[in-house]
């Protein structure tokens, strides 16, 4: 056996969407990162191993932007047929593209060395390479979902449902318990042009009639999320027990749909079934602040808001599939968006432990809104950026300059409710032909510049001015209805593609006293958020959109010079 040693700024444990976005954000802000992932692929519940589409905030113009949207758009560009193995490779590429990230796949965190309420290092085992990895770091970000560093570091955490009286919430039970939401093994089906038979395994459950599946949906657009167990068990240590039960149910449900009644699936076949359960809830850290149902309902207006949620408080009953008193979940209303503070991502008692994802410091009721993956992703981006800024400022992450952090995040196209992006002085003082592109708001139809192909947006300066960077934000159709990946495969599939509203081709021209000093011609843009690094002096600079991915209008939220 061999051991490899690392000494970095940030060690991220867990390569789901929160961990991936945390690592990317931190690396892009100049710090060295080791990303430890116990599976062969990234993405967690969104990966090809589990295949849950990525949900986020409800409501008009509330789609998450920043790194998560960058990943979505890259996937639509590289993977127009939306194949899961290609999706895995898009996530892999995003991590490998960052020179400051060391990616360790198939690597499980098994131990931690701690001193004086600090984690000094973690030890991880990479089974396929028969290698131990020892990672020392200034900060450790637990984005593992199950909070593996909690028992290894003696960090304070909780599990289960609080009593109503503990935080004055209405959703929890009267008496606290150790019950949670359960987990699901999803399966996917594909339509063919002929009748397909199905023979279930001998160990599958048998459901002879619809009455035995009171919560079942027999339609072919479902992802079968209601096949859920484990909330009354231990959602960490009983994972394999849950998988075994879920597989029996999944095969039994498909057998019922195919062989026990007319459910309109004669031409459908079982395409894939997951052997790794997707989890909703397990350990939650105790942070410097615990977000409650009351905070959610009040809109989460925290001074240190750095991220947001907007899913309903979707509280699944612990019995899951075996709940027999109605629908297996209650969608308690929640405002969208509502803010999440940095304090709920910082450990209460371990000085250099931070976390992002479904394991943040929230009550069970608040978790039911904050647990979905797009929310986890923006939490990750906020946390990675916060750690990088704290190290740059030489302060603890809890003491980071919040206003500066918020502006850094906004500048990275990471939306924060109730906080407006500040426009830099160079952009603000120049004469602009379209004021709307420098108003600091980058969502909502009312904040768009709309022009025809070849029309320009222009900045004019009083004298030749040094320009080092251009910041562009195009319209990515914040209100598109399709998911990042499909749940099932009809014979005639929708053509998932890049948003028609997105500018595809554009020219940047810069002049000094009438002489052209810069010309950039981008012909295949597929991102909402674009930076161009320049080193020019100019008294005039223009953005000229030429084509989109389908829209007649050229649509621009932001054009800023720095």
Buried (B, 14 or more C-beta within 10 A) or exposed (E): EEEBEBEBBBBBBBBBBBBBBBBBBBBBBEBBBBBBBBBEBBBBBBBBBBBBBBBBBBEEBBBBBBBBBBBBBBBBBEBEEBEBEBBBBBBBEBBEEBEBBBBBBBBBBEEBBBEEBBBBBBBBBBEEBEBBBBBBBBBBBBBBBBBBBBEBBEBBBBBBBBEBEEBEBEBBBEEBBBBBBBBBBBBBBBBEEEEBEBEBEEEBBEBEEEEEBEBBEBEBEBBBBBBBBBBBBBBBEBBEEBBEBBBBBBBBBBBBBBBBEEBEBEEBBBEBBBEBBBBBBBBBBBBBBBBBBBBBBEBBEBEBBBBBBBBBBBBBBBBBBBBEEEEBBBEBEBBBBBBBBBBBBBBBBBBBBBBBBBBBBBBBBBBBBBBBBBBBBBBBBBBBBBBBBBBEBEEEBBEBEBEEBBBBBBBBBBBBBBBEBEBBEBBEEBEBBBEBBBBBBBBEEEBBBBBEBEBBBBBBBEEBBEBEBBBBBBBBBBEEEBBBBBBBBEEEEEEBBBBBBBBBBBBBBBBBEEEEBBEEEBEEBBBBBBBBEBEBBBBBBBBBBBBBBEBEBBBBBBBBBB
